[in-house]
């Protein structure tokens, strides 16, 4: 069985990058 690995990179000015990354990490664990 092959697993697919993805890397998401959040860049740019302003807020929301850390929150988005944490939300994605939480969804990935379930």
PQR file of N, CA, C, O and H, with PARSE charges and radii, in Angstrom:
ATOM      1  N   UNK A   1       0.848  -1.187   0.000 -0.4000 1.5000
ATOM      2  CA  UNK A   1       0.000   0.000   0.000 -0.0000 2.0000
ATOM      3  C   UNK A   1       0.888   1.242   0.000  0.5500 1.7000
ATOM      4  O   UNK A   1       1.770   1.384   0.848 -0.5500 1.4000
ATOM      5  N   UNK A   2       0.654   2.119  -0.936 -0.4000 1.5000
ATOM      6  CA  UNK A   2       1.471   3.328  -1.027 -0.0000 2.0000
ATOM      7  C   UNK A   2       0.808   4.459  -0.261  0.5500 1.7000
ATOM      8  O   UNK A   2      -0.413   4.616  -0.289 -0.5500 1.4000
ATOM      9  H   UNK A   2      -0.062   2.004  -1.624  0.4000 1.0000
ATOM     10  N   UNK A   3       1.619   5.235   0.416 -0.4000 1.5000
ATOM     11  CA  UNK A   3       1.102   6.413   1.104 -0.0000 2.0000
ATOM     12  C   UNK A   3       1.581   7.646   0.364  0.5500 1.7000
ATOM     13  O   UNK A   3       2.698   7.692  -0.151 -0.5500 1.4000
ATOM     14  H   UNK A   3       2.611   5.107   0.439  0.4000 1.0000
ATOM     15  N   UNK A   4       0.715   8.640   0.323 -0.4000 1.5000
ATOM     16  CA  UNK A   4       1.059   9.882  -0.349 -0.0000 2.0000
ATOM     17  C   UNK A   4       1.384  10.926   0.704  0.5500 1.7000
ATOM     18  O   UNK A   4       0.611  11.138   1.638 -0.5500 1.4000
ATOM     19  H   UNK A   4      -0.193   8.603   0.742  0.4000 1.0000
ATOM     20  N   UNK A   5       2.516  11.569   0.554 -0.4000 1.5000
ATOM     21  CA  UNK A   5       2.926  12.600   1.501 -0.0000 2.0000
ATOM     22  C   UNK A   5       2.840  13.958   0.818  0.5500 1.7000
ATOM     23  O   UNK A   5       3.278  14.134  -0.319 -0.5500 1.4000
ATOM     24  H   UNK A   5       3.144  11.396  -0.205  0.4000 1.0000
ATOM     25  N   UNK A   6       2.271  14.902   1.534 -0.4000 1.5000
ATOM     26  CA  UNK A   6       2.130  16.248   1.006 -0.0000 2.0000
ATOM     27  C   UNK A   6       2.759  17.244   1.969  0.5500 1.7000
ATOM     28  O   UNK A   6       2.743  17.045   3.184 -0.5500 1.4000
ATOM     29  H   UNK A   6       1.915  14.759   2.458  0.4000 1.0000
ATOM     30  N   UNK A   7       3.300  18.293   1.425 -0.4000 1.5000
ATOM     31  CA  UNK A   7       3.843  19.371   2.250 -0.0000 2.0000
ATOM     32  C   UNK A   7       3.085  20.644   1.891  0.5500 1.7000
ATOM     33  O   UNK A   7       3.024  21.047   0.730 -0.5500 1.4000
ATOM     34  H   UNK A   7       3.313  18.454   0.439  0.4000 1.0000
ATOM     35  N   UNK A   8       2.513  21.258   2.910 -0.4000 1.5000
ATOM     36  CA  UNK A   8       1.823  22.527   2.713 -0.0000 2.0000
ATOM     37  C   UNK A   8       2.705  23.630   3.272  0.5500 1.7000
ATOM     38  O   UNK A   8       3.219  23.521   4.386 -0.5500 1.4000
ATOM     39  H   UNK A   8       2.562  20.930   3.853  0.4000 1.0000
ATOM     40  N   UNK A   9       2.877  24.687   2.497 -0.4000 1.5000
ATOM     41  CA  UNK A   9       3.691  25.816   2.930 -0.0000 2.0000
ATOM     42  C   UNK A   9       2.800  27.050   2.962  0.5500 1.7000
ATOM     43  O   UNK A   9       2.207  27.434   1.954 -0.5500 1.4000
ATOM     44  H   UNK A   9       2.460  24.775   1.593  0.4000 1.0000
ATOM     45  N   UNK A  10       2.720  27.660   4.135 -0.4000 1.5000
ATOM     46  CA  UNK A  10       1.935  28.878   4.289 -0.0000 2.0000
ATOM     47  C   UNK A  10       2.902  30.048   4.413  0.5500 1.7000
ATOM     48  O   UNK A  10       3.722  30.095   5.330 -0.5500 1.4000
ATOM     49  H   UNK A  10       3.203  27.349   4.954  0.4000 1.0000
ATOM     50  N   UNK A  11       2.798  30.986   3.488 -0.4000 1.5000
ATOM     51  CA  UNK A  11       3.687  32.147   3.507 -0.0000 2.0000
ATOM     52  C   UNK A  11       2.868  33.419   3.324  0.5500 1.7000
ATOM     53  O   UNK A  11       1.685  33.364   2.988 -0.5500 1.4000
ATOM     54  H   UNK A  11       2.132  30.949   2.743  0.4000 1.0000
ATOM     55  N   UNK A  12       3.496  34.540   3.542 -0.4000 1.5000
ATOM     56  CA  UNK A  12       2.850  35.817   3.293 -0.0000 2.0000
ATOM     57  C   UNK A  12       2.698  36.652   4.549  0.5500 1.7000
ATOM     58  O   UNK A  12       3.031  36.227   5.656 -0.5500 1.4000
ATOM     59  H   UNK A  12       4.457  34.585   3.815  0.4000 1.0000
ATOM     60  N   UNK A  13       2.193  37.833   4.343 -0.4000 1.5000
ATOM     61  CA  UNK A  13       1.995  38.774   5.444 -0.0000 2.0000
ATOM     62  C   UNK A  13       0.698  38.466   6.173  0.5500 1.7000
ATOM     63  O   UNK A  13      -0.204  37.831   5.627 -0.5500 1.4000
ATOM     64  H   UNK A  13       1.922  38.177   3.444  0.4000 1.0000
ATOM     65  N   UNK A  14       0.622  38.924   7.408 -0.4000 1.5000
ATOM     66  CA  UNK A  14      -0.627  38.837   8.149 -0.0000 2.0000
ATOM     67  C   UNK A  14      -0.755  37.585   8.990  0.5500 1.7000
ATOM     68  O   UNK A  14       0.162  36.772   9.100 -0.5500 1.4000
ATOM     69  H   UNK A  14       1.354  39.440   7.851  0.4000 1.0000
ATOM     70  N   UNK A  15      -1.938  37.468   9.580 -0.4000 1.5000
ATOM     71  CA  UNK A  15      -2.212  36.369  10.501 -0.0000 2.0000
ATOM     72  C   UNK A  15      -2.787  35.171   9.766  0.5500 1.7000
ATOM     73  O   UNK A  15      -3.137  35.246   8.588 -0.5500 1.4000
ATOM     74  H   UNK A  15      -2.683  38.129   9.490  0.4000 1.0000
ATOM     75  N   UNK A  16      -2.876  34.053  10.498 -0.4000 1.5000
ATOM     76  CA  UNK A  16      -3.590  32.897   9.985 -0.0000 2.0000
ATOM     77  C   UNK A  16      -2.709  31.745   9.546  0.5500 1.7000
ATOM     78  O   UNK A  16      -3.194  30.623   9.400 -0.5500 1.4000
ATOM     79  H   UNK A  16      -2.592  33.991  11.455  0.4000 1.0000
ATOM     80  N   UNK A  17      -1.425  31.995   9.330 -0.4000 1.5000
ATOM     81  CA  UNK A  17      -0.561  30.921   8.833 -0.0000 2.0000
ATOM     82  C   UNK A  17      -0.378  29.826   9.865  0.5500 1.7000
ATOM     83  O   UNK A  17      -0.519  28.646   9.544 -0.5500 1.4000
ATOM     84  H   UNK A  17      -1.031  32.906   9.449  0.4000 1.0000
ATOM     85  N   UNK A  18      -0.068  30.193  11.092 -0.4000 1.5000
ATOM     86  CA  UNK A  18       0.146  29.193  12.143 -0.0000 2.0000
ATOM     87  C   UNK A  18      -1.151  28.458  12.445  0.5500 1.7000
ATOM     88  O   UNK A  18      -1.152  27.239  12.611 -0.5500 1.4000
ATOM     89  H   UNK A  18       0.047  31.151  11.353  0.4000 1.0000
ATOM     90  N   UNK A  19      -2.245  29.191  12.515 -0.4000 1.5000
ATOM     91  CA  UNK A  19      -3.540  28.580  12.799 -0.0000 2.0000
ATOM     92  C   UNK A  19      -3.920  27.589  11.708  0.5500 1.7000
ATOM     93  O   UNK A  19      -4.415  26.501  12.005 -0.5500 1.4000
ATOM     94  H   UNK A  19      -2.244  30.181  12.380  0.4000 1.0000
ATOM     95  N   UNK A  20      -3.698  27.948  10.467 -0.4000 1.5000
ATOM     96  CA  UNK A  20      -4.020  27.059   9.349 -0.0000 2.0000
ATOM     97  C   UNK A  20      -3.161  25.801   9.406  0.5500 1.7000
ATOM     98  O   UNK A  20      -3.657  24.699   9.174 -0.5500 1.4000
ATOM     99  H   UNK A  20      -3.296  28.831  10.225  0.4000 1.0000
ATOM    100  N   UNK A  21      -1.886  25.962   9.711 -0.4000 1.5000
ATOM    101  CA  UNK A  21      -0.984  24.814   9.785 -0.0000 2.0000
ATOM    102  C   UNK A  21      -1.374  23.885  10.929  0.5500 1.7000
ATOM    103  O   UNK A  21      -1.333  22.665  10.774 -0.5500 1.4000
ATOM    104  H   UNK A  21      -1.484  26.858   9.899  0.4000 1.0000
ATOM    105  N   UNK A  22      -1.748  24.447  12.071 -0.4000 1.5000
ATOM    106  CA  UNK A  22      -2.150  23.629  13.215 -0.0000 2.0000
ATOM    107  C   UNK A  22      -3.446  22.886  12.912  0.5500 1.7000
ATOM    108  O   UNK A  22      -3.583  21.716  13.269 -0.5500 1.4000
ATOM    109  H   UNK A  22      -1.781  25.438  12.197  0.4000 1.0000
ATOM    110  N   UNK A  23      -4.384  23.539  12.269 -0.4000 1.5000
ATOM    111  CA  UNK A  23      -5.638  22.890  11.897 -0.0000 2.0000
ATOM    112  C   UNK A  23      -5.402  21.740  10.931  0.5500 1.7000
ATOM    113  O   UNK A  23      -6.030  20.687  11.042 -0.5500 1.4000
ATOM    114  H   UNK A  23      -4.273  24.489  11.979  0.4000 1.0000
ATOM    115  N   UNK A  24      -4.504  21.941   9.992 -0.4000 1.5000
ATOM    116  CA  UNK A  24      -4.180  20.888   9.033 -0.0000 2.0000
ATOM    117  C   UNK A  24      -3.511  19.716   9.728  0.5500 1.7000
ATOM    118  O   UNK A  24      -3.791  18.559   9.412 -0.5500 1.4000
ATOM    119  H   UNK A  24      -3.993  22.796   9.901  0.4000 1.0000
ATOM    120  N   UNK A  25      -2.628  20.011  10.672 -0.4000 1.5000
ATOM    121  CA  UNK A  25      -1.945  18.944  11.414 -0.0000 2.0000
ATOM    122  C   UNK A  25      -2.943  18.135  12.239  0.5500 1.7000
ATOM    123  O   UNK A  25      -2.839  16.910  12.312 -0.5500 1.4000
ATOM    124  H   UNK A  25      -2.401  20.950  10.929  0.4000 1.0000
ATOM    125  N   UNK A  26      -3.898  18.805  12.853 -0.4000 1.5000
ATOM    126  CA  UNK A  26      -4.905  18.112  13.659 -0.0000 2.0000
ATOM    127  C   UNK A  26      -5.771  17.206  12.782  0.5500 1.7000
ATOM    128  O   UNK A  26      -6.088  16.081  13.169 -0.5500 1.4000
ATOM    129  H   UNK A  26      -3.982  19.800  12.794  0.4000 1.0000
ATOM    130  N   UNK A  27      -6.150  17.696  11.609 -0.4000 1.5000
ATOM    131  CA  UNK A  27      -6.959  16.871  10.704 -0.0000 2.0000
ATOM    132  C   UNK A  27      -6.163  15.680  10.193  0.5500 1.7000
ATOM    133  O   UNK A  27      -6.724  14.605   9.980 -0.5500 1.4000
ATOM    134  H   UNK A  27      -5.893  18.610  11.295  0.4000 1.0000
ATOM    135  N   UNK A  28      -4.876  15.858   9.996 -0.4000 1.5000
ATOM    136  CA  UNK A  28      -4.039  14.782   9.495 -0.0000 2.0000
ATOM    137  C   UNK A  28      -3.849  13.654  10.490  0.5500 1.7000
ATOM    138  O   UNK A  28      -3.573  12.521  10.096 -0.5500 1.4000
ATOM    139  H   UNK A  28      -4.420  16.732  10.168  0.4000 1.0000
ATOM    140  N   UNK A  29      -3.994  13.948  11.772 -0.4000 1.5000
ATOM    141  CA  UNK A  29      -3.787  12.942  12.810 -0.0000 2.0000
ATOM    142  C   UNK A  29      -4.977  12.016  12.981  0.5500 1.7000
ATOM    143  O   UNK A  29      -4.832  10.908  13.497 -0.5500 1.4000
ATOM    144  H   UNK A  29      -4.218  14.868  12.092  0.4000 1.0000
ATOM    145  N   UNK A  30      -6.162  12.461  12.552 -0.4000 1.5000
ATOM    146  CA  UNK A  30      -7.363  11.651  12.776 -0.0000 2.0000
ATOM    147  C   UNK A  30      -7.578  10.633  11.689  0.5500 1.7000
ATOM    148  O   UNK A  30      -8.547   9.875  11.735 -0.5500 1.4000
ATOM    149  H   UNK A  30      -6.280  13.361  12.133  0.4000 1.0000
TER
END
